[in-house]
Amino acid sequence: MKFSEFDLHPSLLRGISDLGWTEATPVQTKALPPALEGRDLLAAAMTGSGKTGAFLLPVLQRFLDRPGKGLRALVLTPTRELAAQVGDEMKALARHTRLTSAVVFGGVNPGPQERALRRGVDVVIATPGRLLDHLSQAWCRFDQLEVLVLDEADRMLDMGFLPDVKRVLAQLPAKKQTLFFSATLPRPIVDLSQQLLDEPARIDVARKAAPAVGIEQVVLPVPEPLKPMLLLEMLRRNHVETALVFTRTKHRANRLAEFLDKAGVTCDRIHGNRSQPQREKALAAFKGGRLQVLVATDIAARGIDIEALPHVINFDVPGQAEDYIHRVGRTARARATGTALTFASPSEEGELRAIERAVGSKLQRLRIDGFDYNAKPHGRFEIPIGERIAEIRARKRDERARAQAKEEARKTRGTQPSRRADGRPARPAAGGGEGRPGAQQARSAEGAGRPDSRPNRRRRARRRRD
Ligand code: AMP
């Protein structure tokens, strides 16, 4: 169905056309009419289906039809990446309007979020934890709220966020339109939807668990220790130009990124132990074509949207069929085509069969001609957890010893005559070029922890004489 058939505001149609969208996706076609009427929605829709547009467009249309003041819509998402992505789509769709939005998530300085909330925005897109921090403050008020969107509600359940979500919900006005999106509908999600929704329109475009059409799905059986070499081989032979590669654990993501890096492949990694700026930097570099490979764990990759991503590689077979579908949905977004490769070791055959049952077909197996399946692996790929813990403990012990030595050195210096009674360094003579407070500060920061050198001692003695 064409967007022009939905009677949307011309400024929204311009935003849609800027994004290059011509036809509404099935979830948009089904969700827009009831949502535009102001009805509640219960939509089973997967990532990659165009669900973000399905909830943002009715929100924006409502606010353009009936201008108002204050924070009028809240979108709750499970991850920072998804929040950022919804925020980007909101900005793009609202580009030709005056409607404003703010994205609120943890792991970054809350100052800019607070300022945006104080200034006032029409739409807030937030993860529940950080939103709760703001909600306890005067600048975050929801009394004008008209629309609540829950995005990927089942993910919030999986990630243990449901209690936080419920705490947020308890602070919202009772009368509002609620648009409830979830890829699957497990019992706790159905219960929550029943509490929240009033005679909702039900939309189900995801009942059959299957990735979007247009994705070629191939399984590459390989002995576990040879997985890194197989990936390298695929990259070297140009079978794969750029790829988002999923690993089962953060440790495996780190080790794979190290392995590829040593082999000269430009790559970075995103996972739960990486800070938000690190994740954003890696994602921007990958999107900008500066990285050949981005290694990710499921949680970190949720909501990543990279246009024209030709390859998704499951370095490990996902334990849940649903994760497989989510991962594979990263490629071939909305009508493009892509390839999803799954490296499967003999011990992962069971998980693979569960996936095949869920997607309803047997996945094609492929052997790479010329790859030595009997090769001896280079070193160990995974370091056992016991060894890693021992290494962390040893590092911490070293750090503590260094800190203690530094503290003792500081105390010894504190007793020398060049220090004032309060232990701070004596002030340099006024008028000298070195007397700038900035320069002094920079020097002492740089010098922190270094043994007092002879030239430094001489310089201080000279200053005392002056
Ligand atoms: P979503 O499921 O909302 O994460 O959307 C997946 C991708 O599809 C995003 O890159 C959207 O920009 C894109 N998309 C959403 N709606 C359409 C549409 N009607 N036509 C083409 N692409 C779309």
Residues whose N, C-alpha, C, O or C-beta is under 5 A from the ligand:
A	BS01	AMP	W21 T22 E23 A24 T25 M46 T47 G48 S49 G50 K51 T52 G53 D305 R333 A334
